[in-house]
């Protein structure tokens, strides 16, 4: 049985290793700014999470009230049609 795909595997492994090294060099160069951005973003998320949750809760309450008011009217209309 021939191993025709062996060079392809070797080439792809070499390319993957080269990309990993290049990515590591890029990441190590930008690591400080990425960490600073990440910590700033986490602080932003922590401070705004309560406001977002309150807004989501109010939106769900308003949507639920609209659904409750609509359902009986729909039922009355269905009963009148029958």
Backbone torsions as a table, in degrees:
resi	resn	phi	psi	omega
1	UNK	NA	127.9	-178.6
2	UNK	-81.8	151.4	176.5
3	UNK	-108.6	73.5	-178.6
4	UNK	-72.4	-26.8	-174.9
5	UNK	-88.5	-3.5	-178.3
6	UNK	-60.0	-45.1	178.0
7	UNK	-62.5	-35.0	178.0
8	UNK	-63.3	-41.8	179.1
9	UNK	-64.9	-41.5	-179.6
10	UNK	-64.9	-44.8	179.2
11	UNK	-62.9	-43.5	-178.9
12	UNK	-67.2	-34.9	176.9
13	UNK	-66.4	-41.0	179.2
14	UNK	-65.6	-42.6	179.4
15	UNK	-64.8	-41.4	178.8
16	UNK	-63.4	-41.2	178.6
17	UNK	-65.8	-41.0	179.2
18	UNK	-64.6	-41.0	178.0
19	UNK	-67.2	-36.1	177.8
20	UNK	-65.6	-41.6	178.7
21	UNK	-65.8	-44.1	179.6
22	UNK	-63.8	-40.6	178.0
23	UNK	-65.7	-37.8	178.5
24	UNK	-66.1	-40.3	178.0
25	UNK	-64.2	-43.1	178.4
26	UNK	-64.1	-43.8	-178.1
27	UNK	-65.7	-41.6	-179.1
28	UNK	-67.9	-28.5	177.2
29	UNK	-72.2	-37.3	-175.9
30	UNK	-100.8	5.4	-171.9
31	UNK	-62.1	-40.9	-179.1
32	UNK	-61.3	-47.4	-179.8
33	UNK	-69.2	-33.4	177.2
34	UNK	-66.4	-41.4	178.6
35	UNK	-65.7	-40.6	178.1
36	UNK	-63.1	-43.7	178.5
37	UNK	-63.6	-40.0	-179.7
38	UNK	-64.7	-42.6	179.8
39	UNK	-69.3	-37.8	177.4
40	UNK	-64.1	-40.4	179.4
41	UNK	-66.1	-40.1	179.5
42	UNK	-65.0	-38.5	176.5
43	UNK	-64.8	-39.9	178.0
44	UNK	-62.4	-43.1	179.6
45	UNK	-64.2	-43.0	-179.3
46	UNK	-64.6	-37.6	-177.7
47	UNK	-77.7	-29.8	-177.2
48	UNK	-97.9	-4.7	-176.8
49	UNK	-62.6	-41.1	-177.9
50	UNK	-66.3	-39.3	179.0
51	UNK	-65.8	-41.9	179.9
52	UNK	-65.1	-41.2	179.0
53	UNK	-65.9	-40.2	177.9
54	UNK	-64.6	-44.1	179.1
55	UNK	-63.1	-40.0	178.2
56	UNK	-64.9	-42.3	178.6
57	UNK	-62.6	-44.1	178.4
58	UNK	-64.0	-40.0	178.4
59	UNK	-62.9	-42.3	179.1
60	UNK	-66.6	-37.3	177.6
61	UNK	-64.4	-43.9	179.0
62	UNK	-64.5	-41.6	179.5
63	UNK	-65.6	-37.9	179.2
64	UNK	-66.7	-39.4	178.4
65	UNK	-64.5	-39.3	177.9
66	UNK	-64.6	-39.1	-179.8
67	UNK	-67.4	-41.4	-180.0
68	UNK	-64.4	-38.8	179.7
69	UNK	-71.5	-31.1	-177.1
70	UNK	-78.7	-36.9	-174.0
71	UNK	-60.9	-45.9	179.1
72	UNK	-64.2	-36.1	178.4
73	UNK	-64.3	-40.5	177.8
74	UNK	-64.2	-39.2	179.3
75	UNK	-66.3	-39.3	178.0
76	UNK	-63.6	-41.2	179.5
77	UNK	-65.1	-39.2	178.2
78	UNK	-65.0	-38.7	179.6
79	UNK	-67.9	-37.6	-180.0
80	UNK	-68.2	-33.6	-178.9
81	UNK	-72.3	-30.6	-177.4
82	UNK	-79.0	NA	NA
